[in-house]
Every structure is written in C-alpha cells, then in structure tokens.
Amino acid sequence: AYNILMIYDKVEKHGDKRYMPLNLAYNISEKTVAKLEENFSNDSGVEVTIQPLRYYPNGELAAHALGYIGKISMQSEIDEYVNEAGYDKNTLIGKTGIEESYEKALKGVDGKKRVQVDNRGNKTEVMDEIPAEPGDDVYLTLDLDIQKAAEEAIQKTINAFTGNGIYYSDWGNKALSRNRSASKYENIISASAVVMDVNNGQILAMANGPSYNPNLFSTGITSSDWKSLFPEHEDDIFAPRPLYNTAIQSAIQPGSIFKLNSSLAALEKGIDPNFKVKCNGYVDVGNKRFGCWIWNLVRGTHGSEGVREALRDSCNYYYYSLMLGENKGTGAKLPIKLNSDDIIDTAVKLGLGSSTGVEIRVPQENKGILPDPDIKFANAKVLYRKFLEENAEKYISEGNKFSKEELKEKIDTMEEWMNEGSLPTRTEVIKRLEDLGFDAEVPYKNEKQGFADKIKFDYLNQASWSIADSLNVVMGQGQQAYTPLQMASYMSIFANDGYRYKASLVDKVMSSDGSTVLYENDAKGDRIELKNYKNLQYIREGLHMAAK
C-alpha cells in the first residue's frame, strides 16, 4: 500500500507533463521485466527502458575521493545547475568529491526528443530526436593497487587495535603499543591513509575507514540507506561516520612527526646537527613535569642526542632543551633557543595551516590549526566568558540581588581582567569579586575551588602563551592540528629536498572520444626558502636511522 501511495504522489506532482517519462523503479530484475511486458501493452503508458547509470565497479574503494551523486535539492544547486546551466531539475549531480568538482565536465549534453501528444498529454508520435553526448573522461592519479593496499592496511590496523594489539603482515608482526596494558583500544573505529608521489604531489591513495558504497546513490539513495550512513547518536564522538572524509576533514595533533618541523627550525637557527644534548629523561617547569616517552614508560633515558639521533629515538628531551635553550639536567646552555615564532614560521613554509590545493571542494578541506598564541588567547576568552555566564549567578553573595542587566555588566567587568597587561594576583581577584558582590573564596556545594581560584588558575593564568605550551608544541602536541593529507604533503617536502607541490587527485581530462586532452596535470613545485638546504639532508639521515 505504501508503494502505491508513493506512485500516486509522484504522478500528482508530475502534473500534466505526461509526455515526459516518470521513473518509478531502477535495477529491476529480468523476472519483473517479463511480467511488465506481459501485462502492459506498448500504448499503456508503462514501459521498460535502458538508461545509463553511474556504476562504481570497485564498490567502497576510494569512495571519499570519487564522491557520490544525488538529486538537485539545495537552492544553491538549483541556481547553479537548473537556472544557470540549464539542467533538468530531476538530474542527478555530483554532490561530493571529484564527482562534485568535475560535475560539468562529466555531465555531457542531454539528448532531446520532440514528440506529438494528444489532448490528454499522452505521447502519440516522435517527431525528431537528438542523441545525448557523453561527458568528458576524468583520469585520476590514484593507483588501484596502492589504494587497495592502503584500505586493507587501515582496516587491519583498526582490527588490531580493537583486538589483541598485534598487526599481522607478510613482512612480520608488530605490536602497536609499547604499553602492554594498553593493547586494547575499543574506541578506535576510524583511520585514514594518504600516499603521495613526492615528486609531483599526485595522490596515489586516499583511504578512509569506515567507508561507504557510492553505488547506493546511483539512482537516488533510499531514506533507510541514507540513515544507515550516520551515527545512531550524533553526539557520540566515537561513532563511525562513513561519509566523513577523514583525510581532508579531520585535523588532529600530529605527534612526533612534527619533530621534523622543530628539527628544521633549530637547524635553520644555527644548531649544529652534531651538537649533543644528554637526555635526562624529564624537565620540570614550575609544578609540571615534562617527561621523555622513555622516561614515562620505563624511567629510562636516551643518552647523548644530536638532531639525527633525536629523530631516530623520537627523544622529547632533546626538543624540550631546544625550546628552553638549555639542558635542564646538566645546566649547560645550548647554542640556540627556539621560540614559538621559529616553530610557526617553519610550519608555514612547510604548508601547514593552509590548503593543500586538492581538487575536492565538497566537503571543504580543513586548513588545520597552527600553534598561534593569539588563537589560544581568543579561545580562552570564549571559554572564560562561557564559564562566567553559566556560573556567576551561583556565587552571588548572600544579601545581594542583581537584575539580568546588572549581572551582565559585572560579567563584562570580569571578562576585561583577561585583557589586562599584568594579570591580577589571586588576592586582587578575591578583592575585586567581593567588591562586585560575589563570594570569592567559598566553594559552591561539593566543589573544591572557590570562584576566585577558578577564575585565576583555570582561566586567567591559562590564557596567555606559556613555556608549557611551547614544550607541548615542539614535540607535536598542544595547540595545533593538521589533516592526514597535509602531513603527507609536509613529509614530501623533506623527501624531495624542499619542493612544495599542490596536492592533486586529477591527472588529466580527455574528450569522450579520446581525441583531445582538455586538461593535463603539469606539476610545478616551488622550493621553500631555506638558509641551508643541507639541513633537509640531516633530517633525512635521522629518518633513515629510525627506519633501520
């Protein structure tokens, strides 16, 4: 009954355009075709036709790079395709990936048929017909075998993390965690891998897990299939999102791969690649201890480390020392002292914090976040304001009562404390709060801190850039985040001796008959500006040592 009602609805919406075909079903079986031809005559208005459909022979393979198609639905699509490009409103268009960005090249030209109709709108005769013209052929840079290997690898990695922690391969088995007690990671359900030709920026593989089958969209996706591609609970951050292109959308802290950036910054500032820093395992800054991974794991140290050895061992302590300008363990001064500007300037040269140029427009590529003190301050200010708006009222001292306008004015005043050149001391915060009519020191209900301590230590003291921020950033943590595609592009610069290329998925575009090259990817990279390009060689030597 539901299907019959759906048909009635479609017919009603079709109006008096009976001469235009109304598609009711796709991919029907041979048995169904036989029944239709048996029960409906040629002039009944029901016919079976063959139509070209988008078909993806490899199913889920490279789905996020290819993208999917769908019906014209949004106003922006109506304006671009129907009103401006003359598309039929029922046309399926590219919605994401290369399908979207190369939609007009792939589309071709619709065929036309002029028909004669009777007074009821039924077609009686075909007057003339213009055949459709196929669209252009878009050739991608993806290597099928590498793409398959990448997708298999990320799925095996997810399975290993959520299983016994061992990655099994033909070249040997590998424990994925140094910490045996942390061999099970139940929340790991997403992963991404990007393989790039370092000599031209062409993407040989862009793999994401979980993925989806774009064939679901070829004739218009059903509501149930569409719903299955989204998490049951949208606020569950660990839930799988098959449509999410992790390679270009998910910006995360890079971790130790960022130490290449820190190494280059130090070498460019003048550190000798052979200058040794004795690893002491940890440094204490204020009341916080920053440990090298080997210290945190087994209370060990690495010994004397130059830049090559530090990369080989991923020695946090070496990079802490670069940022502090001294070896805290021995008290020895280093020849240089890095600062946040050194780290940021080098990262910008290496393409971090900006688009890679990949030809995917939807979804929009995430540009990542550079370790910027201004961004940290702005974010801290937003969080501070939110805290005050949600909590100030409950700290109003007994006997005081404020209108909404009065409370807002007091919150505005407290917010301005963060902008003061010299932040108020704890004692000053207490006095100011009491003058404004708040209980400054008494914790609310079961909380451990009073209003003044929360403001002073959780917000005011955390807003400005500190040495702790720098120590986190120099080893790839803290206030920064980049996408897998950005990091692949970043690594290629070290591999190709300093050339930065636009990331690309499109190799060429040919006319449908193969006679004309309409576009060809002519990769031209620009060499990043360095004082000494040999510094890249020192870093590569350290990476080779790590790989042995």
N, C-alpha and C positions, 0 to 999 in steps of 0.2 A: 504493500500500500504506500509505503514511504517513497519508493521509486516512481510510482505512478504520479503521486503528488508533485514530485520533483520535475517530471516531464511536463505536467500541466503548467507548472510555474514557468519553466523555460519557454514553452510555447506562447504563454501570455506575454512574457517580456519581449518576445521576438516580434510581437505586433503584426503588422500587415506585410512584413517583408518575407512572404512565403517563397519568393524566388531565390532567396538566399538560404543555403543549407544550414541546418541547425544540428550540430554534432551532439549526439546523445551518449555514445559509448565508444571507447577505443580498445584496441587489443582484444577484440572478441575472438572466440575460438572458431575453428572450422565447423564444428557442430552447430554453433549459433548462426554462422553464415548460411549454412544449408537450410536451417529452419526458417530464416528470414526470407530467403529466396523462394522457399516452398509456399509460404503463407502470404507473401505480398507481391502483387504484380508490378510491372515496370512503371505503371502510371498511378500507383497507390500513394506516392509521396514518400515512401520508405525505400532507401537504397543503401547498399553496402559499397563503399568506395575505398580506394587505397590512397593514403596520404603519407607524405614524408614526415617522419618524426625524428626528433633528436634522440640518438641512441649512443650510450656510453658502453662500449664493449668490455671495458675493464671494471665496470661497477664502481666501487668506492675508491679505486685508485686515483690519486691526485685530485680528489673531488674539490678541495678548497681552492686549488689553483684554477681548475676548469670553471667552477661555479655552477649555478643552476639557473633554469629558466622558469618563468611564471607569467601569469596574466597581468596585463596593464591594469594597475589599480590605483596607485597614488596620483595625486593631482600633478605633481612634477613630471610623472611619466606620461600622463595624458597630454600635457603641454608639449613635451619634447617629441614624443613619438606620434601621437594622433594629430594634434593641431599643427605641428611644425613639419614633421617628416611624412605625414600622410599615411600612417599605419592604420590598418583596420583595428578597431577597438578590441577585437577578440584575439588579436595576435599574441602569441607567447614571445616574450622578450627575455634577454639576459638580465638576471637580477643581481648576480654576484660574480666575482672572479673575472676571468677572461671573457666569459660569456657576456658579461655586462659591459666591460670596457671596449670590446670589439663587436658589440651588437650590430652596428650599422654596416660593418664590413662583412659580417657573417650572414646578414639578412638576405641579400639579393633583392630581386624585384618580383613582386606578386604578379601572378598571371591574371588575366581578365577574361570574362565571358559575358557577351551581350546576349540576353535571352528575351524571348517574347512570352508574355504571361496573359492569362485570361482575366476575366473581370473579378475573379476571386483571388488573384495573385499567384495562381499555380503556373509553373513553367510549362509552356507548350512547345517551344522551339528554340534551339540555339542558333542565333543569327551569325555570330562570328566569335572567334576565340584567340586570345594572345597567350602563348605559353609562358609559364613562370621562368625567371632566370635565376640560376643558383648564385649564392653569395660567394665571396672570396674564401680562400683557404688560409687559415692561420696556423702556422707551424710554430710549435713551442720548443723551448730549449730543453725541456725535460727529457731525461734518458730513462726509458721504460724500465730497464733492468735495475738502475740505481734507485729509481723511485720505489720499485717493488722491495728492494733490499732495505731501504730506509723505513718503509711502512712495517715490514716484518720485524725490523730491529726495535722500533719503538714499542710495538705490541709485546715482543718478548721481554723488553725491559720492564714494562708495566706489570706483566705477569710475574717476573722475577721479584720485583719489589713487594708485590702483594702476596707472594708465595714464600719460598724459603730464602730469598735474598741472593740466590745464585743465578747468574746469567750464563746459560749454556750455549756454546757455539762450536763450530767445527775447528776453531783455532784454539780451543781451550775454554775452561770455565772460569768465571770471575765473580768473586764476592763483591756486591755493590755497596757494601757499607763496611767501614773499618770497625764500627762498633757492633759486635756480635749480638748484643742485646737489642739492637735497633734494626734487626734484619727484616722486620715486617712493617710495611707502610701501607696500611689499609686505605688511606685516602688518596693514594696516587692512582688516578684514573685518566689523566691527560698527559700528553707528551708531544713534542714536536722535534723535527729534524730537518735541517736545511743543508743541502750540498751545493756548493758553488764552484764554478770554474774561476780560479783566482786570476787568470789572465785576461778575462773579459767581463766578469760579473754575471755571466749567464747562470741561471739557476738550473741545476741538473736534477734536483729533487727537492720538493717541498711537501713534507709528510706531517700529518697531524693525526693524533688519536685521542678520542674516538672520531670516526669519520661518518659519512652518510653516502647513500647511493643516489646520484643525481638523476638516475632513470625514474625515480619517484615523481620527478617534476615534469617529465617529458610531455604529458598530456594534461597537466594541471593536477597538483597534489591533492589528495583527499584530506579532509579535516582530521581524520584519525591518524594518518601518516604524519601530517604536519605536527600534531600534538606530541607524537612519539619522539620528535627531534628536540624537545625541550624538557628540562628537568621537571619532575613532579612538584617539587618545591623550589620556586625561583630563588628564594633567599638562601638556599643551600649552596654555599660557595664551592663545595667539593663535588657537587653533582655533575655528571658528564653533560657536555654541551656539543653535540656532533656538528652543529653548524658553525661553531666558533673557530675561526682561522687563527689558531694559537701562534703560528709562525710570524704573523704580522700584527696581531692584535694584543697579544699578551706580553706586557713589559714587566720584567721581574729583575731582581738584583742579580748581577752577573756572576758574583762569586769570584773565585781565584783566576778566572780567565781575564779579569780586569787588571791583574798584576802586570800584564804586558804593557798596558797603558801607563801604569805607575813606573815601570822599569824605563820606558822610553822617556817619560818626563824627567826622571832622575839623570839618565844618560845625557839628555839634551841640556840639562842644567849644569853638567860638568862632572858627575861622578865617574870615576874610573871603573870600567867593568871588572877590573881585577881587585878593586878595593874590598877588603874583607870586613864583615861585621860578625862578631862572635854571638851566636844565638844564645840568649839567656833564658829562653822559654816563655817569658812574660814580661810585661811592663806594667807598673802601677801608675795611674794618673788620677790624682785625687783619691777618692774612695773606691775607684773602679779598677779592676784588674783586666788587662787585655792579654790573653794567652795565645801563643802559637798553637796550631792544631795538635802538634806532637806533645806539647805540654798538657793540653787539656785531655788528651787521650791516655797517655802513659807517663806523664810528668817527665818527658824526655826533652832533649834539645838537639839542634842540628849541627852544632859546631860552627866553623868559620864559613861564611857565605859571601860570595860575590854575586853579581847580578845573574850569572848563568846558574850558579848553584841554588840561588834563591828561587829561580823559576823551576829548576829541576825538583826541588823539595817543597815548593809552594810554601816557603818559610814566611809566616806572618811577621815574625820578629824583625826580619830584615826590613820589611816595608814600614813597620812601626818606627824603626830607627831613622829611616829616610824622612819621615814626616816630623819627627821630633828634633832631627838634626844632631842627635847624639845616641850613643849606646847606653841606655839606662843601666844596664847590668855592670858595665865597666866604667862608666862616666866619661868615656872617650868621645870627643866631638867628631862629627862627620864633616867631610869637606863641603857638603851642601846641606840645605834644609828645604824640603819641599813645602809648598803651601797649597791651599785649595785652588788658587788660580792656575798653578802649574798643572794640576790634575785636570781641571776643566778645559784649559786651552788645548792640551794634548788630546783629550777626548773629542773635542770639536773637530780637530784636524782629522781624526780617525772616523768621522762620520756619525758619532754618537749624538743623540739628541736631535737628529734631523731625519727626513725621509730618505729611504734608500733609492727611491725612484721606480720601484717595481710597478708594472702596468696595471695592478689591481686598484680600482677606485672604490669598489664596494665589496667588503667592508673597508672603511678608511684605515690606512696604515697608522699604527701608533708610532709617534716620533720618539717615544721614550722620555725619560727624565734625567737631566744632568744634575750632578751634585752641586746645586746652587744655594748659597746661603740666603738669598732673597726669597727663593721659593720656600725654604724651610721656615723662614720668619712669617711669610704670608699664611702658610698652612697652620702654623702655631697660633697665629692671631685668630683665625677662623675657629679653631678648636677651643681657644680661650673664651671667645665670645659665646660660643655654644654652651660651654660649661657654666658661664655666668648666667645666661638666660634660663638655663634649666635648674640651677641650684641656688641662686642668690636669695630667693624668697624664703627658703627654709632656714637661712642664717640670720634673718632679721631679729634683732634683739627684742626681748620682752618689753612691751610697752610702746613699741614703735609700730606705726602702720603707714604704708605708702600706697599711693594710687599707682596705676599702671604707668602713668607718665613720670611720676617721681622715681619709681623703681628703674625705669629705662634710663633716666638721667644719671642715676647712681652707677648703673652698669656701664654707661658711656664713660663715666669718670674712671672706673676701674680698668676699663679696656685701654685707656690712654696711658696707664702706667707702663704698658709694654713698649710704648714709643719713646720713653724717656732715655736719654743718652746714658745716664747712670741709673741702673735699676734700683728701686728702693730695697733697703735691707728688710729682714724679717720683722725687726722692731718697728720700722717705718710702716710696713704693710699692716701690722696689728693696729697701730695708732690711727692710720687712715681709715681702716674699716670701722673702728669704734666711733670715729668722728662722723662717719656716714650712717651710723645706726645699726651696725651688724655685730653679731657675736663673732669675734675674731679667733678665739683660741679653743672654744668648747666644741668637741667633735659632735656631729649630728648623729643621734641614736647610737648605732653599733659601729660607726666609722672610727678609724684610728687617728685620722688627721682632722684638725680644725680647718676653718675656712681660710685663714691666713696662710697656713702651711701648704694647703693645696694650691693656692694662688702663687705663692712664692716659689715652691720647689717643683710643682708639676707643670707650671705654665711659664711664669716669668723667666725662670732660670733655664728653661728648655728652648726658648725661642731663638736665641742667637746661636750662631755657629760656634762650636767649641772644638777643642783639640780631640775630644772623644769622637765627634763627627768625622774629623779628618782621619783618625785612626781606623774608623769603620770603612770609610770610603776608599782609602788607599789599597785595601785588600778586596774590594769588590762588594762590600755590604753598605748599609746605611742609606743615605738619601740619594738613590739613583736607581734606575730601572731601564732595561732595554729589551727589545724583542729578539727572538732567535735569528730572524733574518738580519737584523742589524749586527748581531755578533758574528754571523757568518761573513758579512761584508767587512767588518772590522778585522777579522782574522786574515782575510785575503790580502789586506794591505801589508801585513808582516810577511806573508808568504811570497808576494810578488815584488818585494823590495820597494814598497812605498807608493804604489799606484792605486788610486781610488776610482772604481768604476760604478756606474749606475747599475743597480741590480735589475735583471731582466728575465722575463719569462717568455718573451716573444722573439723568435729567431728571424722569421720573415713572414710576409703576407703575399700570396700569389693569387692571380686571377683564377677563376674556377676551371678554366681550360688549361692552366699551367703555362700559358704562353708569356705572361708578363709578371715580373717581380714588382709589386706595388710598394713594398717596404722591405728593407733588409737591415738587420741589426748591425750597425757598424760601430763596435765598441771602441770608445776613445777615453782612456783614463787619464786623469790629471795626477801628477806626482805631488804628494803632500810636501809642504815646505818644512825641511829639517836643517839643522846646523851640520849634522854629520850623518849621512845615510848608512855609514858603517854600524851605527847603533842598532839598526834593524838586524844586521848580521849577528851581533852579540845576542840579541833576543832569540833569534832562530837557533843559535847554538844551544842556548839554555833549553829550548823546547825539544831539540833533538836528544839532549841528555835525559829529559823527562820521559821521552818515549822509549828509551832503551831498557 
